[in-house]
């Protein structure tokens, strides 16, 4: 009888554990990125930032000594304008606000401003920690630094006015990278994953994930991760790309995805 009771107890514990794991890993829906169009993209561009404005894409790249910002025709990939970032700076995220373009650098705690029309270098600004991604909501510039925290900056002073912790199923979502503001949500690439998090800016909770694992070159290098989100608000077009990808994709939300390993990892924690 004791053996039977012990077996029943063990099964109960196992069932509870499985049920707990199920609850912890299925709290945030995952959808495939459905491709609606493709465009050429420079396969040597180590993309760190991307945004769409007035019919053109603006892209920033990383790597010391080869970082640049360029304005590109999205339909053809033709470079319309480019400014190089001198060594030793490693270029990171970019955003437009007003008549300026703002750029982060990775570890130098120094950002640059440019004239949006002619890309002439303007002032610099300082910040604490690393610089990763940028976007804006019409009031503040929003910055990521590779953690689970987003900073909201005053565009006039570039000082932090508030912060937002990002969670998925009550778990902190770290490695937030390139950002884009899309119809009231913050979309964020998550470094070393194939997921884009769609974040509620009021709560920091991830509403859903977009899976872009089917995009980009097959057998890509470990560094050539998805990174780059832009949005054409007028045409309602979302663009995504990755580091050294030969194509830029227009995407929309596709079918639901089950058993996504990245999502399971991000939504499982000890807290």
C-alpha positions in Angstrom: 0.0 0.0 0.0 2.8 2.4 0.9 4.4 1.8 -2.6 1.1 2.6 -4.2 0.7 5.8 -2.2 4.2 6.8 -3.0 3.7 6.1 -6.7 0.5 8.2 -6.7 2.2 11.0 -4.8 5.1 11.0 -7.3 2.7 11.1 -10.3 0.9 14.0 -8.6 4.1 15.9 -8.2 5.1 15.2 -11.8 1.7 16.2 -13.1 1.9 19.4 -11.1 5.3 20.2 -12.5 4.2 19.5 -16.1 1.1 21.7 -15.5 3.2 24.5 -14.0 5.7 24.3 -16.9 2.8 24.5 -19.3 1.4 27.5 -17.6 4.7 29.2 -17.5 5.6 28.7 -21.1 2.3 29.3 -22.9 1.3 32.6 -21.4 2.4 34.7 -24.4 1.1 33.9 -27.9 3.6 33.4 -30.7 2.8 34.1 -34.4 4.8 33.5 -37.5 6.0 36.4 -39.6 4.1 36.2 -42.9 6.1 37.8 -45.7 4.2 40.1 -48.0 7.1 41.5 -50.0 10.9 41.3 -50.3 13.4 43.9 -51.3 17.2 43.8 -51.9 19.5 44.6 -48.9 23.2 45.1 -48.7 24.6 41.6 -47.5 27.6 43.3 -46.0 25.6 45.7 -43.8 25.9 44.8 -40.1 22.5 46.3 -39.3 22.1 47.9 -35.8 19.3 50.4 -36.4 16.5 51.0 -38.9 13.6 53.4 -39.5 11.3 54.5 -42.3 10.6 58.2 -43.1 9.3 60.1 -46.1 9.6 57.1 -48.4 13.1 56.1 -47.5 14.8 53.7 -45.1 17.5 54.9 -42.8 19.9 52.3 -41.6 22.9 52.3 -39.2 25.5 49.6 -39.0 28.1 48.4 -36.4 31.7 47.2 -36.3 34.6 49.5 -35.4 36.0 51.3 -38.4 33.2 50.3 -40.8 30.1 51.8 -39.1 27.9 54.1 -41.1 24.4 55.6 -41.4 22.8 55.6 -44.8 19.5 56.6 -46.5 18.3 53.9 -48.8 15.6 53.5 -51.4 13.7 50.5 -50.0 12.4 49.2 -53.3 15.9 49.0 -54.9 18.4 49.0 -52.1 20.1 52.0 -53.7 22.1 54.1 -51.3 20.9 57.7 -51.5 23.1 59.2 -48.8 25.7 57.9 -46.4 27.9 59.2 -43.6 30.6 57.1 -42.0 31.3 56.9 -38.3 35.0 57.1 -37.5 36.9 54.5 -35.5 36.9 53.5 -32.7 33.1 54.0 -32.5 30.8 51.0 -33.0 27.5 52.3 -34.4 24.2 51.2 -32.9 20.5 52.3 -33.0 19.2 55.4 -34.7 15.9 57.4 -34.6 14.5 60.6 -36.1 13.0 63.2 -33.9 12.0 66.6 -35.3 14.6 67.6 -37.8 17.4 65.6 -36.2 18.7 62.1 -36.5 20.1 60.5 -33.3 22.6 57.7 -33.1 23.9 55.5 -30.3 27.3 53.8 -30.0 27.8 50.5 -28.3 30.3 50.9 -25.4 31.5 54.5 -25.7 28.6 56.1 -23.8 28.5 58.7 -26.5 25.7 59.5 -29.0 25.7 61.7 -32.1 23.1 64.0 -33.7 22.9 64.8 -37.4 20.7 67.0 -39.5 18.0 64.8 -40.9 18.1 66.4 -44.4 21.8 66.6 -45.1 23.2 64.3 -42.4 25.6 66.9 -41.2 27.1 66.1 -37.8 25.7 68.1 -34.9 26.0 67.8 -31.2 27.0 64.8 -29.1 25.2 63.5 -26.0 26.2 61.2 -23.1 24.4 58.3 -21.4 25.2 55.6 -18.9 25.9 52.1 -19.9 25.7 50.5 -23.4 23.7 51.8 -26.3 21.7 49.3 -28.3 18.4 50.4 -30.0 16.2 53.5 -30.3 12.7 54.5 -31.3 10.3 57.3 -30.4 6.6 57.7 -29.5 6.1 61.3 -30.5 7.0 62.6 -27.0 10.1 60.7 -25.9 13.0 58.9 -27.5 13.0 55.3 -26.2 16.4 53.5 -25.8 17.5 50.0 -25.1 20.8 48.9 -23.5 20.7 45.1 -23.8 18.9 44.6 -20.5 15.2 44.1 -19.7 14.9 47.9 -19.2 13.8 50.6 -21.7 14.6 54.2 -21.0 12.4 57.1 -22.0 14.5 60.2 -22.8 13.7 63.9 -23.2 14.7 64.7 -26.8 15.9 68.2 -25.8 18.3 67.1 -23.0 18.6 63.3 -23.7 18.2 62.7 -20.0 16.1 59.8 -18.7 12.6 60.8 -17.6 11.3 57.3 -16.9 12.1 53.6 -17.3 10.1 50.5 -18.2 10.8 46.9 -17.2 9.8 44.5 -19.9 8.4 41.1 -18.9 6.8 38.1 -20.6 4.7 35.8 -18.4 6.1 37.7 -15.4 9.7 36.9 -16.5 12.2 39.7 -17.3 12.9 39.9 -21.0 16.6 40.7 -21.4 18.8 41.5 -24.5 16.2 44.0 -25.9 17.9 45.3 -29.0 16.6 47.2 -32.0 13.3 49.0 -31.4 10.3 50.4 -33.4 7.1 52.1 -32.4 4.2 50.5 -34.3 0.6 51.5 -33.7 1.0 52.1 -30.0 3.3 49.1 -29.4 7.0 48.9 -29.0 8.5 46.2 -31.2 11.8 44.9 -30.1 14.3 42.4 -31.5 15.7 40.1 -28.8 19.3 39.5 -29.4 20.3 35.9 -30.1 16.7 34.9 -30.7 14.4 34.8 -33.7 11.6 36.6 -31.9 10.3 40.2 -32.0 8.6 41.2 -28.8 5.4 43.3 -29.1 5.4 45.3 -25.9 2.6 47.2 -24.2 4.3 50.6 -23.4 2.0 51.2 -20.4 2.8 48.0 -18.6 6.0 46.6 -20.1 4.3 43.3 -20.7 4.9 41.4 -23.9 1.6 41.0 -25.7 2.9 38.5 -28.3 6.0 37.4 -30.1 6.6 37.5 -33.9 8.7 34.6 -35.0 11.1 35.5 -37.9 13.0 32.2 -37.9 11.9 31.4 -41.5 13.5 34.7 -42.8 17.1 35.5 -43.7 19.7 33.3 -45.3 19.9 29.6 -44.4 22.9 28.5 -42.3 23.7 32.0 -41.4 26.6 33.0 -39.2 26.0 33.1 -35.5 26.4 36.9 -35.5 24.0 37.4 -38.4 20.9 37.6 -36.2 17.6 39.3 -36.9 18.1 43.0 -36.1 16.2 45.9 -37.7 12.5 46.9 -37.6 11.0 49.8 -39.5 7.4 51.0 -40.0 5.7 52.9 -42.7 2.8 54.3 -40.8 1.1 55.7 -43.9 1.3 52.5 -45.9 0.9 50.3 -42.8 4.0 48.3 -43.8 6.4 46.7 -41.3 9.9 46.0 -42.4 12.3 43.5 -40.8 15.9 42.6 -41.6 19.0 41.1 -40.0 22.7 41.6 -39.9 24.3 40.9 -43.3 21.0 39.6 -44.7 20.7 39.9 -48.5 16.9 40.7 -48.3 14.7 43.1 -46.5 11.2 41.8 -45.7 7.8 43.3 -45.4 5.8 41.2 -42.9 2.5 40.9 -41.1 1.2 38.7 -38.4 0.7 35.1 -39.6 -0.4 31.9 -38.2 0.0 30.9 -34.5 3.1 29.0 -33.7 3.2 26.2 -31.1 6.2 24.8 -29.2 8.6 27.7 -29.9 11.8 27.1 -28.1 12.8 30.8 -27.8 9.4 31.7 -26.4 9.5 28.8 -23.9 13.0 30.0 -22.7 11.9 33.6 -22.4 8.7 32.9 -20.5 10.2 30.5 -18.0 11.8 31.8 -14.9 12.2 31.1 -11.2 10.3 34.1 -10.1 
